[in-house]
Amino acid sequence: MERIQVALIGAGRMGQVHGPNAAAHPGLRLRYVIDPRDEAAAALAARLGAEAATLDAALADPEIRGVLVCSSTDQHLAHALAAVAAGKAVFCEKPIDLDLDKARAAAPQFAGARFLLGFNRRFDPHFQALKQRLDEGAIGALESLHIINHDPAAPPPGFVPTSGGLFKDFTIHDLDLARWLLGEEPVKLYATASCLVDPEIGRQGDVDTARTVLATASGRLCVISNTRRSGCGYDQRIEAFGARGMLCAGNPGLDTVQMLDASGVHAAPIHPGFASRYALAYARQLGHFADVLHGRADAAVGYADGLAALALAEACADSLRRGHAVAL
């Protein structure tokens, strides 16, 4: 198999997830790592058998056919635009930007581009199995959804100001899942939220605990539960309710061993964070991007999906400010 050369922008948290997956994929060759912190780029490049480079140099290299945008959130759109302008296929972490109007204005520049947005949960095998059975009619017509997304612990204080806040950084994954599973666009949304986990998050103008209700034109409902502290690990579950029953995707444990004794049933804890819980989803997502580069597939999650999820995230914040439901 031909190994298509790609460049990675960003040596931080998400770059250290996607970079190793690109380096390990048999159809890709990670050639460059770009980061404004020279030492971070050099360290990750050395670990993955790549080279540290500048963005201009990487984009000017005709052998580079794909770019992984894993930079800070406020740079996603600028870096994706630069890569598309250079004729490269792009994988971009979510969200595409923090400003919906800015992202909408840039949309024409992505027309015809090979662009995959990083909603990794669509590639999780458990959630894909639920989606397949739902589409096959296993529980009849879908009536309502319950999506649970609970972090194990609050992020460091320095993360909040640049993250876009709970709705754009965190809930946006669930809003994309809701669109994917409901099969209809929401037409109404209500969000309520509090700061119950870390007072510092509130002092920085954000919330850490939220409930969001979405409704479609046909009346299908989705409730999204978010918190920055679960108390039990990285809690990721979906429940779908239909005319003939329910589909559930639960939390996989670190192993499947159980011990039963006089005090009860004891099992391994659930995953401690996103990197281990969604390790396979991230690898499958990068594999899908390789298929896009090799011409074997069209991007399953595109720019329009990013705009739709960002619009819903902004509507969550709008509903919270207004204190009532908002029409979409």
N, C-alpha and C positions, 0 to 999 in steps of 0.2 A: 504494500500500500504506500502510495506517495505520502510523504510527511509535509504538510503545508505549514509554512512558517508564519508564526503569529507573534505579536508584541503585547506585553502586559503593561497597562498604565496603572500604577498604584501598588505599593509594596506593603500596604497596611493590612488591616484585618481581613478584608475580602480578597485582596491580592494574594494573601497567604492561603486562601482557600482555593481560588481558581488557578493560580499559578502552578501549584503542584499537579492539579488535574490535567492542565494543558501539557505539562512536561511529561506526564505519564501516558498520555493518549497515543496509541500507535499511529494515528493519522495526522498528528500535529507535531510541530517542533517549536518550542518556546525559544525564540531567538533573542528578544530584548526585554528588559525590565526598565521602566521609566518611573521615576519618583523625584519630586523636588528635594527630598532628603537623600543626598548622594550616598551616604553610608547605608541607608535602608535598601536602596536599589542595588548597590554592590553586594550586600549580604545575601539578599534573596536570589539575585542572579547567580552568584557563586554556588548556592545550595542547589539550584535547579539546572545548572549547566548552561546558563544563558549569559548574555552580556548586559551590563548597565549601559544605557544610552539616553540621549535627549529625545524628546518627542519629535522634533523636526527631523532628526536623523532617521528615526524609525519609520516615520511616515514617508520619507523620501526614498526608502529602500524598496525597489520594485519587487523584491522577493517576499516582502511581507504582504500577505493577502488577508489577514484577519487581525483585529485589535480587540483586546479585552479591556474594557473601561471599568476599572475598579478604584478610581480615584475618590477624593472626598466628594460628598453628595453635591456640593455647590459647583463642582467642576464636571459632573457627568455630561451635561448637554454640550458644553464647549468642546470637550474631548471627543464625544461622539460625532459632532458636526465636523471637526477637523479630520477625523478618520474617514468619514463618508466622503468628504470633499477630496480626499486623497485616493478615493476609489477602493477603499478597504471594506470588507465585511466587518460588522461590529457586534460584539456581545457587550451589553451595558448593564451594570448593576442598577437596581431600582433605588429611588425613583428616577425618572429621566431628568427631572429638575424639581426645585422646590416652588417654582412660580408657574402656575397653570397657564397664564396668558403668554408667558415667554415660551413655554413648551408648545403651545398651540401655534404660535407665530412661526416656530421653526419647523413645523410638520411638513410643509412642502419640500424642504430640503432632504427629507428622508424618503420621498416618493421613489420607488424603484430600488431603494437600497436594501441590501441583505442585512437585516437588523434584528437581533434577538434580545429581548429585555429579560432581566434576571429575576423573574418570579419563579423561584426554584421549587416551590411546593407543588406546582403542576407536574413536576417530574418525580415526586415521591411515589414509590411503588404502592404504598398503602392507599394514598389518596387517589392514585390512578385506578386502582382496583375498585374503589368505591364509585368513582365516576363511571367506569365501564358498566358496573352492575346497575347503576342508576339509569344510564342511557339504554340499557337492555330492558328496562321496565321491571326489574326484580321486585320493586315495592309499589308498582303502579305509578300513577301520576305523582310527581313531587309536590308536596304541599308546604313544607317548611324545612329550614336548616338551622343548625346550631353549630357555630364555629368557635372553638376555644383556643386561644393563643395566650399563654401565660409564661412570661419570663421567669427564670429561677430567682433572679435578684436584680435590683436596680442598677442601671449603668452608672459609670463614674460621672461626677458632676460636669466635667469638661466635655462630655459627649453631647449633652442636651442642647446647648446653644447652636451647634452646627448640624444637628440631626434632622431638623424640620419638625420636631415634636412627635408626640406619640402617634398621631394619626398618619402623618406622612412617612414616618420611619418604620412604624410597627404595624399599625392597623392596616396599612396599605396592602400587605400580603393577604389579609383576610378579605379585604374588599375585592381583590382580584379573584380569590377562591370563590367568593360568593357569585361573582359574575359568571365564572366558569361552570359552576355547579347548578345555578338557578336556571340557566338557559334562556333567561330574559334579562333585559336591562332594568335595574331598579328605577322607579319613578318617584319614590318618596323615601326620606331618610330622617331618622331621629337619633341623636347622640347625646348622652349625658356622661359626665366624667367627674372625678374627684382626684385629690392628691392625698392618698392614704399610706403610701409606702415610704416616701422620702421627702421630708419638708423642703429640702434643697431644690428638688425638681419643681415644686410649687413656687419657690422664690425666683426661679429662673423663668417663670411664666408658662410652665407646661403642666400636664396632668400625668398620672401614672396608673389610673384605674378607670376603665370606661366600658360602657355598654352601648352598642349601636344596633338599631333595628332598621332593616331595609324592607321595602315592599315593592313588588312588581305590579304592572298593570293588571295582570290576571289575579292578583291577590296573594301570590306566593310570598312568604315571609322568611327573613333570615335574621337571627340574633347573633351578634359577635361579642364575645367576652374577652376583654383584655386586662391584664395587670402586669406590672413590672416585678411582682414577687409572688410566686406560687406557694412557696414553703415545701414543695415536694419535687422540685426539678423542673425540667423544660416541658410543660404540659401542652400537648398539641393533639387535639381531638376534633373530629367532625361527626355529627349526627344528622342524618337525613331522614325525614319522616314522609311517608307516602300513604296512598290509599290502602295499601295492603301490608304495611309494616314499616320497619326502620332499618336503615343501614348505618353501621358505626365503624369508624376508624379510630382505634384507641392508641394508647401510648406503648410503643415497644419498650421492653426493659433492656437492661444491659446484657442480660442473658435470660434463658427460659427456665432456669432451674428453680424449683420450688421445694421448700422444706415444710413438712407438716409435723407438728408436735402438739402436746397438750395445750399449749397457749394459742395455737392457731396456725394460719398459713403464712409463711414468710417467703418473700421473693426479692429479686434484685431490684434496685431503684430504677426509675426511668432515666433517660439521658439527662446529663447535667446542663447541656447548652445546645445552641443551634448547630455548631460545627460537627458534633458527633451524631445528633439526631438526624440531620439532613445530609450526612456525608454521601450517601448513595444518591440522593436527589441531585446534589451538586455535581457529582461525577456524571450522572445521566444527562444533566443539562449541558455540560461541556461536551459530552459525546454528541448531543443533538447539534450543537454549534459546529462540531467537526463535520457532521453530515451536511449541514448547510454549506460549509466551505467546499466540500467535495461534490456538491451538486446533487446529493441524494435526497434532500428534503428542503422544504420551505420552512422558514422560522415559525414555530408554533405559537410564539408570543411576540407580538409586534409593537410598533410605536403606538398604534391606536389603542392597544390594551393598556399601555402606560398612561396615555392621556385619560382614558376612562377611569382608571384606578386613582389617578391624581385628582381628578374632578370629584370623585367620591370622598377622598380624604379631605379636600377643602370644604366639601359640604358638611362633613362631620364637625369641623371646627366652626363653621357658620351656624350649624344647629346648636352647638354648645353655647355660642355667644348669644344667640337669640332666645334660647330656652324653649324652643318648639321645633316641630318637624319642618323640613324644608322640601319643596318640590324640586325635582331634578330636571 
